[in-house]
């Protein structure tokens, strides 16, 4: 082997290591800027002198931005290059975090939209970049990035309120903290782009994104993504209230149980994509997820003891981790090329987050109508059945 060949091989190895670290850093930025807001809404409301509804729409605004930007993120990636688009997405994310720390409600709204736009670009294009750069390790890389995403989401939820209370920087400091992983990502991706050997995937002049919307398989993958998103955001929003009112759990205990649910999602987030890649189809995994979801929701609906509630929360946590990681893995598994994976990701996340934006609202309305959480839980059981049905189609060994 010549010296030149050895040097090129060494450079490629360093580049791939940088790429792995870069993907991990992006993963740490895909949820933290969102989940850090909920725990400090009370501080924001008091500081700005606004009502609950004025700040309560922030998460919905981010999800609607996800839906809108996801629909066009693939075209943007094709225009500038997918890796460069990830870099620009991180810059928009940092700008959004900075804007929303200005103590003004309209800046808070504008910053939230920018945060949603930056994250949406990264959300959509990352599965395609992984398929292009690590075609034989797609399951492992998806496991790594979904697990990192879940860890950062959990840390942001847990740290924001204590930082706001104890650091002396208030809610602005709690939100600004999450510029640090984004800035680290920007710096690293600048190096990655400098050493980039090829775009991922190459830019295509012919736009064929409309064709994927006519594919039944693409719709099955999309609906699987959408239904699991509804379940996740409903539980993040309403589970503490459900535990307090239905299960008679103290508010502090309910908070710990939500943390336990998120912790239970971590091993499932890591293992599921690895298993999915090893099987010719994923129907068995999807049925297992569906049955576990039905078990957890039924236990929550009928719980007559604290151990039943614990079992319900653990089941729901496992389902959430497995569902989101499998949904993201399916974007690559059901696509022959990295470009098609990015197209499918854009479609799935656009529709998925649009559905997710209305899930908590529907359950809240059902509670207002019935004065009980039973109707909302029955709604979630129906959604779990729909998720399993769509997933059985999406899990077949076919390409979009």
C-alpha positions in Angstrom: 0.0 0.0 0.0 1.5 3.4 -1.1 2.0 6.2 1.4 -0.6 8.3 -0.5 -3.2 5.6 -0.2 -2.5 5.2 3.5 -2.8 9.0 4.0 -6.1 9.0 2.1 -7.4 6.1 4.2 -6.4 7.9 7.4 -8.1 11.1 6.3 -11.3 9.2 5.5 -11.2 7.5 8.9 -10.8 10.9 10.7 -13.6 12.3 8.5 -16.0 9.5 9.5 -15.2 10.0 13.2 -15.9 13.7 12.9 -19.2 12.8 11.1 -20.3 10.5 13.9 -19.6 13.1 16.5 -21.4 15.7 14.4 -24.5 13.5 14.1 -24.4 13.0 17.9 -24.2 16.7 18.5 -27.1 17.4 16.1 -29.1 14.7 18.0 -28.5 16.6 21.2 -30.2 19.6 19.7 -33.3 18.0 18.2 -35.4 18.2 21.4 -33.7 20.1 24.2 -34.7 23.5 22.9 -38.3 22.4 23.0 -38.5 20.4 26.2 -36.6 23.1 28.1 -39.5 25.5 27.7 -42.4 23.7 29.5 -40.8 23.7 33.0 -40.2 27.5 32.9 -43.5 28.6 31.4 -44.6 29.9 34.8 -41.6 32.1 35.1 -42.1 33.4 31.5 -45.8 34.1 32.2 -45.0 36.0 35.4 -42.1 38.0 33.9 -44.1 39.1 30.8 -47.4 39.5 32.6 -49.4 37.3 30.1 -52.0 34.6 30.6 -51.7 30.8 30.3 -53.1 30.6 26.8 -50.5 33.2 25.5 -47.6 31.0 26.4 -49.4 27.7 26.1 -49.3 27.9 22.3 -45.5 27.8 22.2 -45.2 24.0 21.8 -48.0 24.0 19.2 -46.3 26.8 17.3 -43.1 24.7 17.2 -44.9 21.6 16.0 -46.8 23.5 13.3 -43.4 24.9 12.2 -42.1 21.4 12.1 -44.9 20.4 9.8 -44.5 23.3 7.4 -40.7 23.3 7.2 -40.5 19.5 7.0 -42.5 19.6 3.8 -39.8 21.7 2.0 -36.6 20.7 3.9 -35.7 18.1 1.3 -35.8 20.6 -1.5 -33.7 23.0 0.5 -31.2 20.2 1.2 -31.0 19.4 -2.5 -30.4 23.0 -3.3 -27.5 23.7 -0.9 -26.3 20.1 -0.1 -27.7 18.0 2.8 -24.7 18.4 5.1 -24.5 22.1 4.5 -28.3 22.3 5.2 -27.7 20.6 8.6 -25.1 23.3 9.4 -27.4 26.1 8.4 -30.2 24.5 10.5 -28.1 24.6 13.6 -27.4 28.3 12.9 -31.1 29.1 12.6 -31.7 27.1 15.9 -29.1 29.2 17.8 -30.7 32.4 16.4 -34.1 31.2 17.5 -33.0 30.5 21.0 -31.3 33.9 21.3 -34.4 35.7 19.9 -36.8 34.1 22.3 -34.8 35.2 25.4 -35.8 38.8 24.6 -38.5 39.6 27.3 -41.3 40.3 24.8 -44.1 37.9 23.8 -43.7 38.5 20.1 -40.0 37.8 20.2 -40.8 34.6 22.1 -43.1 33.6 19.3 -40.7 34.5 16.6 -37.8 32.7 18.3 -40.0 29.6 18.7 -40.8 29.6 15.0 -37.0 29.9 14.2 -36.2 27.1 16.7 -38.9 24.9 15.0 -37.5 25.7 11.5 -33.9 24.9 12.4 -34.8 21.6 14.2 -37.1 20.6 11.3 -34.4 20.8 8.7 -32.1 18.7 10.8 -34.9 16.2 11.7 -35.7 15.7 8.0 -32.2 15.5 6.5 -30.4 13.5 9.1 -31.8 10.0 8.2 -30.7 10.5 4.6 -27.2 11.7 5.6 -26.9 8.6 7.8 -28.1 6.3 5.0 -25.6 7.9 2.6 -22.6 7.9 5.0 -23.2 4.7 6.9 -25.2 2.4 4.7 -24.1 -0.8 6.5 -24.5 0.7 10.0 -27.8 2.5 9.6 -29.5 0.8 12.4 -26.7 1.4 14.9 -26.3 5.1 13.9 -30.1 5.6 14.2 -30.0 4.0 17.6 -27.2 6.3 18.7 -28.8 9.5 17.5 -32.3 8.7 18.8 -30.9 7.7 22.2 -28.9 11.0 22.4 -32.0 12.9 21.4 -34.0 11.3 24.2 -31.2 11.9 26.8 -31.0 15.6 25.9 -34.8 16.0 26.0 -34.9 14.5 29.5 -32.0 16.6 30.7 -33.6 19.8 29.4 -36.8 19.0 31.1 -35.1 18.3 34.4 -32.5 21.1 34.5 -34.5 24.1 33.2 -36.5 24.9 36.3 -33.6 24.5 38.8 -31.4 26.7 36.6 -34.1 29.4 36.3 -34.6 29.3 40.1 -31.1 29.0 41.4 -28.6 30.4 38.8 -29.8 34.0 39.0 -30.2 34.1 35.2 -34.0 33.4 35.3 -35.8 31.7 32.5 -33.5 33.4 29.9 -30.5 31.6 31.3 -32.4 28.3 31.4 -33.1 28.6 27.7 -29.8 30.1 26.7 -28.0 27.1 28.1 -29.1 25.0 25.1 -27.2 27.2 22.7 -24.0 25.5 24.0 -24.5 22.1 22.3 -25.8 23.9 19.2 -22.7 26.1 19.0 -20.5 23.1 19.5 -22.4 21.4 16.6 -21.9 24.5 14.4 -18.1 24.5 15.0 -17.8 20.8 14.3 -19.9 20.9 11.2 -17.8 23.7 9.9 -14.8 21.3 10.1 -16.9 18.5 8.5 -17.9 20.8 5.6 -14.3 21.9 5.1 -13.2 18.2 4.8 -16.3 17.1 2.9 -15.4 14.7 0.1 -19.0 14.4 -1.3 -22.4 15.8 -0.7 -24.9 13.5 1.0 -26.8 12.9 -1.2 -25.8 14.7 -4.4 -27.9 17.6 -5.6 -30.6 16.6 -8.1 -32.0 19.1 -10.5 -35.1 17.0 -11.2 -37.7 17.5 -8.4 -39.6 14.3 -8.0 -40.8 14.8 -4.4 -44.5 14.9 -5.5 -44.3 11.2 -6.6 -43.7 10.0 -3.0 -47.0 11.4 -1.9 -48.8 9.0 -4.2 -47.1 5.9 -2.7 -49.3 3.8 -0.3 -46.2 2.5 1.4 -45.0 6.1 2.0 -48.4 6.9 3.6 -48.2 3.9 5.8 -44.7 5.0 7.1 -46.0 8.5 7.4 -49.1 7.5 9.4 -47.0 5.3 11.7 -44.9 8.4 12.4 -48.0 10.6 12.9 -49.8 8.3 15.2 -46.8 7.7 17.4 -46.2 11.5 17.6 -49.8 12.0 18.8 -49.2 9.5 21.6 -45.9 11.0 22.6 -47.0 14.7 22.8 -50.3 13.8 24.5 -48.5 11.9 27.2 -45.8 14.7 27.7 -48.6 17.2 28.0 -51.3 15.5 30.1 -49.8 12.4 31.9 -49.1 14.4 35.2 -52.7 15.5 35.3 -54.0 12.0 34.5 -51.9 10.5 37.2 -53.0 13.1 39.8 -56.7 13.0 39.0 -57.2 9.4 38.0 -54.6 7.6 40.0 -54.6 9.8 43.1 -50.9 10.4 42.8 -49.3 13.4 44.4 -48.0 16.1 42.0 -44.4 15.6 42.9 -44.7 11.8 42.5 -46.4 12.4 39.1 -43.3 14.4 38.0 -41.0 11.6 39.0 -43.2 9.1 37.1 -43.0 11.2 34.0 -39.2 11.2 34.4 -39.4 7.4 34.8 -41.4 7.1 31.6 -38.7 9.0 29.7 -35.9 6.9 31.3 -37.8 3.7 30.2 -37.8 5.0 26.7 -34.0 5.1 26.5 -33.1 1.3 26.1 -36.0 0.9 23.7 -34.8 3.8 21.6 -31.3 2.2 21.4 -32.2 -1.4 20.8 -35.2 -1.1 18.3 -33.4 0.3 15.2 -30.6 -2.3 15.6 -33.2 -5.1 15.7 -35.1 -3.6 12.9 -32.1 -3.6 10.6 -31.4 -7.3 11.3 -34.8 -8.5 10.2 -36.1 -8.6 6.6 -39.3 -7.0 7.8 -40.3 -5.2 11.0 -43.9 -6.4 11.3 -43.2 -8.5 14.4 -41.6 -5.5 16.2 -44.5 -3.3 15.3 -47.1 -5.8 16.6 -45.0 -6.1 19.9 -45.0 -2.2 20.2 -48.7 -2.1 19.5 -49.6 -4.7 22.1 -47.4 -3.1 24.7 -49.1 0.2 24.0 -52.5 -1.3 24.4 -51.4 -2.9 27.7 -50.0 0.3 29.1 -53.0 2.4 28.1 -55.5 -0.1 29.4 -53.7 -0.3 32.7 -53.7 3.5 33.0 -57.4 3.5 32.2 -58.4 0.8 34.7 -55.6 1.2 37.4 -56.8 0.5 40.9 -53.4 0.5 42.6 -50.1 2.3 42.5 -48.2 -0.8 41.1 -50.6 -0.8 38.1 -49.8 2.8 37.5 -46.1 2.1 37.6 -46.5 -0.8 35.1 -48.6 1.5 32.8 -46.0 4.2 32.8 -43.2 1.8 32.1 -45.1 0.2 29.2 -45.8 3.7 27.8 -42.2 4.7 28.1 -41.0 1.6 26.3 -43.5 2.2 23.5 -42.5 5.8 23.1 -38.8 5.0 22.8 -39.4 2.1 20.4 -41.9 4.0 18.3 -39.9 7.1 17.6 -36.7 5.3 16.9 -38.4 2.8 14.6 -40.3 5.5 12.8 -37.0 7.3 12.1 -35.3 4.0 11.1 -38.2 3.2 8.6 -37.3 6.4 6.6 -34.1 4.7 5.7 -35.2 1.1 5.6 -38.1 1.7 3.2 -35.9 3.8 0.8 -33.4 2.5 -1.7 -31.3 5.7 -1.7 -30.3 8.5 0.7 -32.2 11.0 -1.4 -35.4 8.9 -1.2 -34.9 8.5 2.6 -34.8 12.3 3.0 -37.9 12.7 0.8 -39.8 10.1 2.9 -38.5 11.7 6.1 -39.8 15.1 4.9 -43.2 13.6 4.2 -43.5 11.6 7.3 -42.4 14.4 9.7 -44.5 17.0 7.9 -47.8 15.1 8.3 -46.6 13.5 11.6 -46.0 16.8 13.4 -49.2 18.3 12.0 -51.1 15.5 13.6 -49.1 15.8 16.8 -49.9 19.5 17.1 -53.6 18.7 17.5 -53.3 15.6 19.7 -53.0 17.3 23.1 -55.7 19.8 22.1 -58.2 17.0 21.3 -57.5 15.2 24.6 -57.9 18.5 26.4 -61.3 19.1 24.7 -62.4 15.6 25.5 -61.6 16.3 29.2 -63.5 19.6 29.1 -66.6 17.8 27.6 -66.6 14.8 29.9 -64.8 16.0 33.1 -62.8 12.7 33.0 -59.6 11.5 31.4 -61.2 8.2 30.4 -62.4 9.6 27.0 -58.9 10.8 26.2 -57.3 7.4 27.1 -59.9 5.6 24.9 -58.9 8.1 22.1 -55.2 7.1 22.7 -56.2 3.4 22.6 -57.8 4.0 19.2 -54.7 5.8 18.1 -52.5 2.9 19.2 -54.6 0.5 17.1 -54.3 2.8 14.1 -50.5 3.1 14.7 -50.2 -0.7 14.7 -52.3 -1.1 11.6 -50.3 1.5 9.6 -47.1 0.0 11.0 -47.9 -3.5 9.8 -48.0 -2.1 6.3 -44.9 0.1 6.8 -42.9 -2.8 8.2 -43.1 -4.9 5.0 -39.9 -5.6 3.2 -40.5 -3.2 0.3 -39.1 0.1 -1.0 -41.0 3.3 -1.6 
